[in-house]
Amino acid sequence: MHGDMIMSKALLQKQRIMASQRRRKRWAYRDSYYPETIWQDGVPYEFDSSLSNISVASLTNAMRFWQENTCVTFRERSNETQYILYTSENSGCFSTVGKDNSQPIQPVNIGRGCQHVRVF
């Protein structure tokens, strides 16, 4: 598996509907919970101690790429109670899609073989 995303059937259906409609400008996904489902003031993140130095460097490069090519920004976590935790606690590469309000710490797993920018 490379870069697998965990997506509910309802979200997948909404994405299909949105993809079939023509849009001129991209914006954050807006569901009935918007704006609670987007990150305000950038995506707060933290690197778990389980990550290798190669993984941390690749993640940093990937975040830089996304910041330079999209409207998404990242910032190191300070005291936020809801944030992204990059970890390698499990095997495989996976994450939920977007901001998941059902969990305060949202893990993004970077397992063996996933620590390359092309995967992120």
C-alpha positions in Angstrom: 0.0 0.0 0.0 1.2 3.5 -0.8 -0.4 6.5 0.6 -3.7 5.0 1.5 -6.4 7.3 2.8 -9.2 6.3 5.0 -12.5 7.7 3.7 -16.1 7.0 4.7 -18.7 6.0 2.1 -20.6 9.2 2.7 -17.5 11.4 2.1 -16.6 9.3 -1.0 -20.0 9.9 -2.5 -19.8 13.7 -1.8 -16.4 13.8 -3.4 -17.8 12.0 -6.5 -20.6 14.6 -6.8 -18.2 17.5 -6.3 -15.8 16.1 -8.9 -18.6 15.8 -11.5 -19.4 19.6 -11.1 -17.2 22.1 -12.8 -15.4 24.5 -10.5 -13.1 27.3 -11.4 -11.3 27.7 -8.2 -10.4 25.0 -5.6 -11.3 25.5 -1.9 -11.5 23.4 1.2 -14.1 20.7 1.3 -17.3 22.2 2.8 -19.6 19.7 4.4 -22.4 20.4 6.9 -19.8 20.7 9.7 -17.8 23.4 7.9 -15.8 25.3 9.2 -15.1 22.9 12.0 -13.7 20.4 9.5 -10.9 22.5 8.3 -7.7 23.5 10.1 -7.6 27.2 11.1 -4.3 29.0 10.9 -2.4 26.1 9.4 -2.2 22.4 10.3 -0.5 21.9 13.7 1.7 18.8 13.6 4.2 16.9 15.8 6.7 14.2 14.9 6.5 11.1 17.1 9.8 9.8 18.5 9.2 6.5 16.5 10.0 8.3 13.2 13.5 7.9 11.6 15.5 10.9 10.7 14.9 10.0 7.0 11.1 10.1 7.6 11.3 13.5 9.4 13.3 15.0 6.6 11.0 13.5 3.9 7.9 14.8 5.8 9.5 18.3 6.1 10.2 18.3 2.4 6.7 17.1 1.6 5.1 19.8 3.8 7.2 22.4 2.1 6.0 21.1 -1.3 2.4 21.4 -0.3 2.8 24.8 1.2 4.5 26.1 -2.0 2.0 24.5 -4.4 -1.4 24.8 -2.5 -3.1 27.0 0.0 -2.3 24.4 2.8 0.1 25.5 5.5 1.7 23.6 8.3 3.1 24.7 11.7 4.7 22.9 14.6 2.3 22.1 17.4 2.6 24.3 20.5 -0.3 23.7 22.9 -3.1 22.7 20.5 -5.3 19.9 21.7 -6.1 18.8 18.2 -3.2 18.1 15.9 -1.6 15.8 13.4 0.8 13.2 14.8 3.2 11.8 12.3 4.1 8.3 13.6 5.5 5.0 12.5 3.8 2.9 15.3 2.0 0.7 12.7 3.0 -0.8 9.4 1.7 0.8 6.2 1.0 4.4 5.1 -2.4 5.7 6.1 -4.4 8.6 7.5 -7.9 9.9 7.6 -8.9 12.5 5.0 -8.9 16.1 6.2 -9.5 17.2 9.7 -11.0 14.5 11.8 -13.0 16.0 14.7 -13.7 12.6 16.2 -10.2 12.3 17.5 -8.0 15.0 19.2 -4.7 13.5 18.0 -5.0 12.5 14.4 -2.3 10.0 13.5 -0.6 9.9 10.1 1.2 6.6 9.9 4.5 6.5 7.9 5.4 2.8 8.0 8.4 1.1 6.4 8.8 2.0 2.7 6.6 5.1 3.1 9.2 7.6 4.0 9.7 9.1 0.6 8.2 12.4 -0.6 6.7 10.8 -3.7 4.4 8.7 -1.4 3.2 11.7 0.6 
